[in-house]
C-alpha cells in the first residue's frame, strides 16, 4: 500500500523546497533530494513531512542510522505520528514491537479509500473475503449446519468487500472501521445496517453480549500487534455456536514481527495461544495467501473458530 501524506511546515519557502525535493526523489536523484530536505528542516525544524521523507531516502540508500534519526525527528514533530515513523523504526529494529499509532492507520486508509478496491484487488490480487467465505462454508458443512447468519460484525470493514462476499448469507451487517474515509465508501454499498468509526476493540465493546453469530475480519488483524483484546471482546459478543473467521499474515518463527509492508505477521503458535486464552475451541487454521507483494504471495493464515 502506497500513500503520501503532506503536513505543511507553515513556512512557504520550506514547503516549496520540500516539493522540489519530492520531485527529485521521484526521479531517483536521492542525494539532491536530501540536500533540499535538509534546507527545509533548517528553515522549519518541526517539519514532520520533510523529516519523514528524509528517513525514507536514507533507508533506501541503506543508511540505517541516518534513517532512524530522521524518523525519530518526524515523531517529535508530529506526536500523533500520522506519517507512520514508528512502524518504520520497528521494521529497522530501532523500536520495540508495539501498537500502530491510530492516527497513522486512520490517515493511511482515509487516503487509500477512494482507490482501495481497484488497487488491492486489481493490483495485488487480494482474495481475503473469498478465502473467508470458503472457510465458513466448509466449517458449516462439516458441522452439518447451514451457513446462514442473522447478525454479523465486520471488523475493519473497509469499503465492504467482506460484506459483499457474505451478502447472501447474512441478514444484518454491522461495520466497524477506524477510517472515516473507509466508512464513507462502505456506506455506498447499502449492505450495512450500522457503520461505526472506531478501532476494533472499542467498536466491539459497544456491542451487546451474545448479540452476533458471525464476526469477520478480512486482513484487519494484520494491523494489530496483540490479538488478545480483540479476541476476548469477540468471544463476549458472539452467541454460543457463533463463528469468528479472520485472516492474518504469518511467518515461520513464533511471536510477532512487522514486515516490509508495515503489517504485522503472527506466528502460528502465538495465534493458537491467543485463541485458547480467549476460550475459542479451534475449528481450523489453514495456510494460504491473501495477496501478492513484489510479485510474491504473502504467507497468510485463514482462521475459523467457534464460540
Buried (B, 14 or more C-beta within 10 A) or exposed (E): BEEEBBBEBEBEEBBEBBEBBBEBBEEEBBEBBBBBBEBBBEBBBBBBBBBBBBBBBBBEEEBEEBBBBBBBBBBBBBEBBBBBBBBBBBBBEBBEBEEBBBBBBBBBBBBBBEEBBEBBBEEBBBBBBBBBBBBBEBBBEEEEEEBEBEBBBBBBBBBBBBBBBBEEBBEBBBBBBBBEBBBBBBBEBEBBEEBBBBBBBBBBEEBEEEBBBBBBBBBBBBBBBBBBBBBBBBBBBBBEEBBBBBBBBBBEEEEBBBBEBBBBBBBBEBBBBBBEEBEBEEBBBEEBBBBBBEEEEBBBBBBBBBB
